[in-house]
Amino acid sequence: MLKRFFHEEDGQGMVEYGLILALVSVAVILILTTLGTNLTGIFTTVAGKLQ
């Protein structure tokens, strides 16, 4: 039974999908953080010109 447990590969695909999902999540967070900072600067500039 223990030997069979070490040779099972059923969960391998789920682990790979989980790692890919984590990588994509980190990339999206970094992109949104950068865009948020840039958008804040743009809105500040526009608000200053409207006043």
Sine and cosine of phi, psi and omega as CSV:
sin_phi,cos_phi,sin_psi,cos_psi,sin_omega,cos_omega
0.00,0.00,-0.68,0.73,0.00,-1.00
-0.92,0.40,-0.61,0.79,0.02,-1.00
-0.90,0.44,-0.67,0.74,0.01,-1.00
-0.92,0.40,-0.58,0.81,0.01,-1.00
-0.87,0.49,-0.65,0.76,-0.02,-1.00
-0.96,0.26,-0.33,0.94,-0.02,-1.00
-0.99,-0.14,-0.10,1.00,0.03,-1.00
-0.95,0.33,0.64,-0.77,0.00,-1.00
-0.80,-0.59,0.38,0.93,-0.05,-1.00
-0.91,0.40,-0.62,0.78,-0.06,-1.00
-1.00,0.09,-0.08,1.00,-0.06,-1.00
-0.89,0.46,-0.68,0.73,-0.01,-1.00
-0.90,0.44,-0.64,0.77,0.00,-1.00
-0.92,0.40,-0.60,0.80,0.03,-1.00
-0.91,0.42,-0.66,0.75,0.01,-1.00
-0.89,0.45,-0.68,0.73,0.04,-1.00
-0.90,0.44,-0.62,0.79,0.03,-1.00
-0.90,0.44,-0.67,0.75,0.03,-1.00
-0.91,0.41,-0.66,0.76,0.04,-1.00
-0.90,0.44,-0.69,0.73,0.02,-1.00
-0.89,0.46,-0.65,0.76,0.03,-1.00
-0.90,0.43,-0.67,0.74,0.01,-1.00
-0.90,0.44,-0.70,0.72,0.02,-1.00
-0.90,0.43,-0.64,0.77,0.01,-1.00
-0.89,0.46,-0.69,0.72,0.02,-1.00
-0.89,0.45,-0.67,0.74,0.01,-1.00
-0.89,0.45,-0.68,0.73,0.00,-1.00
-0.90,0.43,-0.66,0.75,0.02,-1.00
-0.88,0.47,-0.68,0.73,0.01,-1.00
-0.90,0.44,-0.67,0.74,0.01,-1.00
-0.91,0.42,-0.71,0.71,-0.01,-1.00
-0.92,0.40,-0.57,0.82,0.05,-1.00
-0.90,0.44,-0.70,0.72,0.02,-1.00
-0.90,0.43,-0.71,0.70,0.01,-1.00
-0.90,0.43,-0.62,0.78,0.01,-1.00
-0.88,0.48,-0.67,0.74,0.03,-1.00
-0.90,0.43,-0.69,0.72,0.01,-1.00
-0.91,0.42,-0.65,0.76,0.00,-1.00
-0.92,0.39,-0.58,0.81,0.05,-1.00
-0.88,0.48,-0.69,0.73,0.04,-1.00
-0.89,0.45,-0.66,0.75,0.00,-1.00
-0.91,0.42,-0.73,0.69,-0.01,-1.00
-0.91,0.41,-0.58,0.81,0.05,-1.00
-0.90,0.44,-0.68,0.73,0.02,-1.00
-0.90,0.44,-0.70,0.71,0.00,-1.00
-0.90,0.43,-0.68,0.73,0.00,-1.00
-0.89,0.45,-0.61,0.79,0.03,-1.00
-0.91,0.41,-0.62,0.79,-0.01,-1.00
-0.96,0.27,-0.46,0.89,0.02,-1.00
-0.96,0.29,-0.46,0.89,0.00,-1.00
-0.98,0.18,0.00,0.00,0.00,0.00
